[in-house]
Amino acid sequence: MKLIDFGLACKYDPEKGMNGYAGTRTYMSPEMLVENYSSKSDMWSIGILFYVMITGCIPYAELEKEALNKQIIHGKIDEIPL
């Protein structure tokens, strides 16, 4: 299986890291929301994708942007069934 969206792709420089974000907030790593991040954030997103595929639930239940950010940063899982 391949998951690709070149519309959100950017060139990665390991010395500078990345900042800013694009994509679905539910799949973003905590680092993406608070600081520069590395390609390791992609592994977080893949982990969330597998979590959804295995459990059938989205791990973060908040709908408001700021509440969802806090839930992700603090690692509080509150599932919403799909």
N, C-alpha and C positions, 0 to 999 in steps of 0.2 A: 504494500500500500504506500502511495506517495501523497503527501499533503503539501501543496505548494500554492502560494499566493504572491506572485511577483509584484503585485500592486502595493504590498506592504514591505517589500524587501528594501534593505539599505546596505551600503558597503560598510563592513565592520573593520575597524582599526583596533587591534588588541592593545595598543599603547594608550589610546584615548578612551576606549570604551564607548558606550552609547548612552544617549539620554533622550528624553522625550519618548512618546509611545504612540502606537497606532494598533488598532485591532480590538478584539473583544476583551473588555476589562476582566471578566470572569477568569480568563486564561492567563492573565498577567502575573508575573512573579512579584513578590514584595519589593525587590530591588528596583524594578521598573517604576514603581510608584513613588520612591523616595530618593533615589540617587542614580548615579551612573551604573550601568549594568553591563554584563558580558554576555557571551553566547550561551552561558550556562542557563540563562533565563529561558532559552528554548526548551531545555530539558524539563523545566518546571511546567511549561505549557503542555508538553507531551504527557507529563504525569497527570495533569488535570484532564486531558483528553482520555487517557486510559481509565481514570477514576470514573468519568461519566459513562464510558463504554461498559465497564464492569458492574457498576452499581445502578445505572439508569437514573442517577441523580446528579444535579449540579451541586457542587460542594458549598457554594456561598449563596445565601438566601436573600441578602439585602438587595433592594432595587434602586435605592438612592445612591448616587455616585460616591459621596463622602462616606456614607455608612459602609458601602461595599469595600472602599479602600481600606478602612479601619479593620474590617473583617479579614481581608487578605493579609495585611501587614501583621496582625496579631495571630494569624493562623487559626482563627475560630471557624470551624466547619459547622454549617447549619444547612443540611441538605434540602433541596427542592426536587421532588420527583419530576421527571420529564413527562 
